[in-house]
């Protein structure tokens, strides 16, 4: 009986750790979504790649040199973290007519998506996606989301 209790406790600990990792990932997705929205306000209404959010002075013309970045360099780096591999999926480029070089970043986009996929134990972990529509969603099977033109897939379980 003691072995059964120990096994149950181990399973509960594993489930708690998975939930903690997933909470961190969802918070990162929310941070990226907020950073993109704030960046758009300074970039003629267009989102951009994570490197520009972390270093807007390199991308947005006349962006103040001493202004803070929109996103941390660690989140922009797409580094593996908390058991997840992260990826940025740029959608179509912003048209030059709407985004002239003197007004916005040359790497500006019309859409984007950002995914976080479990590195291991996919059957027990969710994969996640956030896109430029503001939607955050999860795939319960842990497989990489099929992003098309900077949009998360449907169906995908919506997360608030």
C-alpha positions as CSV (number, residue, x, y, z in Angstrom):
1,X,0.0,0.0,0.0
2,X,2.9,2.4,0.8
3,X,4.2,1.8,-2.7
4,X,0.8,2.7,-4.2
5,X,0.6,5.9,-2.2
6,X,4.1,6.8,-3.2
7,X,3.3,6.2,-6.9
8,X,0.1,8.3,-6.6
9,X,2.1,11.2,-4.9
10,X,4.7,11.0,-7.7
11,X,1.9,11.3,-10.3
12,X,0.4,14.2,-8.5
13,X,3.8,16.0,-8.3
14,X,4.3,15.4,-12.0
15,X,0.9,16.8,-12.9
16,X,1.5,19.9,-10.7
17,X,4.8,20.5,-12.4
18,X,3.2,20.2,-15.8
19,X,0.5,22.7,-14.8
20,X,3.2,25.1,-13.5
21,X,5.2,24.8,-16.8
22,X,2.0,25.4,-18.8
23,X,1.1,28.5,-16.7
24,X,4.6,29.9,-17.4
25,X,4.1,29.3,-21.1
26,X,0.7,30.9,-21.2
27,X,2.0,33.9,-19.3
28,X,4.8,34.2,-21.9
29,X,2.2,34.1,-24.7
30,X,0.2,36.9,-23.0
31,X,3.4,38.9,-22.6
32,X,4.2,38.5,-26.3
33,X,0.6,39.4,-27.3
34,X,0.8,42.6,-25.2
35,X,4.3,43.5,-26.5
36,X,3.1,43.2,-30.1
37,X,0.0,45.4,-29.4
38,X,2.2,48.1,-27.8
39,X,4.8,47.8,-30.6
40,X,2.1,48.3,-33.3
41,X,1.2,51.7,-31.7
42,X,4.8,52.8,-32.4
43,X,5.1,51.2,-35.8
44,X,2.3,52.6,-37.9
45,X,-0.1,49.9,-36.7
46,X,2.0,46.9,-37.8
47,X,3.4,44.0,-35.7
48,X,6.9,42.8,-36.2
49,X,9.4,40.0,-35.4
50,X,10.4,39.3,-31.8
51,X,13.9,40.7,-32.3
52,X,12.4,44.1,-33.2
53,X,10.2,44.0,-30.1
54,X,13.3,43.5,-27.9
55,X,15.3,46.1,-29.8
56,X,12.9,48.6,-31.4
57,X,15.7,51.1,-31.9
58,X,17.2,48.8,-34.6
59,X,13.9,48.6,-36.5
60,X,11.5,51.5,-36.0
61,X,12.7,54.7,-37.7
62,X,13.4,57.5,-35.2
63,X,12.4,55.4,-32.3
64,X,14.0,57.0,-29.2
65,X,17.3,55.5,-28.3
66,X,16.6,55.6,-24.5
67,X,13.0,54.2,-24.7
68,X,12.5,50.7,-23.2
69,X,12.0,47.6,-25.3
70,X,8.6,46.1,-25.7
71,X,9.7,42.5,-25.0
72,X,12.5,40.9,-23.0
73,X,15.5,39.6,-24.9
74,X,15.0,36.1,-23.3
75,X,11.4,35.8,-24.6
76,X,12.5,37.2,-28.0
77,X,15.4,34.7,-28.2
78,X,12.9,31.8,-28.7
79,X,15.0,29.7,-26.3
80,X,13.8,26.4,-25.0
81,X,12.4,27.0,-21.5
82,X,10.2,25.1,-19.0
83,X,10.2,22.0,-21.2
84,X,8.9,23.9,-24.3
85,X,10.5,24.8,-27.6
86,X,9.2,28.1,-28.9
87,X,8.9,29.4,-32.5
88,X,7.8,32.6,-34.2
89,X,5.8,32.2,-37.4
90,X,5.7,35.4,-39.5
91,X,2.7,35.9,-41.7
92,X,2.7,38.1,-44.8
93,X,4.9,41.1,-44.9
94,X,3.3,44.5,-44.5
95,X,2.8,46.2,-47.9
96,X,5.3,48.9,-48.7
97,X,2.6,51.4,-49.6
98,X,1.1,51.1,-46.1
99,X,4.4,50.8,-44.4
100,X,6.9,53.1,-46.0
101,X,10.5,52.9,-44.8
102,X,10.5,56.3,-43.2
103,X,7.4,55.4,-41.1
104,X,7.8,51.8,-40.0
105,X,10.1,48.8,-39.7
106,X,11.2,47.1,-42.9
107,X,10.4,43.7,-41.2
108,X,6.8,44.7,-40.4
109,X,4.1,42.1,-40.8
110,X,0.4,41.7,-41.5
111,X,0.1,38.7,-39.2
112,X,2.1,36.5,-36.9
113,X,1.9,33.5,-34.6
114,X,4.0,32.2,-31.8
115,X,4.0,28.6,-30.7
116,X,5.3,26.6,-27.7
117,X,5.5,22.9,-28.1
118,X,6.5,20.4,-25.4
119,X,10.0,19.0,-25.8
120,X,9.1,15.7,-24.2
121,X,6.1,13.8,-22.8
122,X,3.8,15.3,-25.4
123,X,0.9,12.9,-24.6
124,X,0.6,14.6,-21.2
125,X,1.3,18.2,-22.2
126,X,-0.4,20.7,-24.3
127,X,1.1,22.7,-27.1
128,X,0.2,26.4,-27.3
129,X,-0.3,29.1,-30.0
130,X,-1.0,32.8,-29.9
131,X,-1.5,35.0,-33.0
132,X,-2.0,38.5,-34.1
133,X,-5.8,38.2,-33.7
134,X,-5.1,38.0,-29.9
135,X,-6.3,34.5,-29.6
136,X,-4.4,32.1,-27.3
137,X,-5.2,28.4,-27.8
138,X,-4.0,25.0,-26.9
139,X,-3.7,21.6,-28.6
140,X,-4.4,18.9,-26.0
141,X,-2.3,16.3,-27.9
142,X,0.9,18.3,-27.5
143,X,1.6,18.3,-31.3
144,X,3.0,21.4,-33.0
145,X,0.2,23.7,-34.1
146,X,-0.2,24.0,-37.9
147,X,0.3,27.7,-38.4
148,X,-0.7,29.1,-41.8
149,X,0.1,32.7,-42.8
150,X,0.7,33.8,-39.2
151,X,-2.5,32.3,-37.8
152,X,-3.1,29.6,-35.2
153,X,-5.0,26.6,-36.3
154,X,-8.7,25.8,-35.9
155,X,-9.8,23.9,-34.0
156,X,-7.7,24.8,-31.1
157,X,-9.0,25.1,-27.5
158,X,-9.2,28.8,-26.6
159,X,-7.5,30.0,-23.5
160,X,-8.4,33.3,-21.9
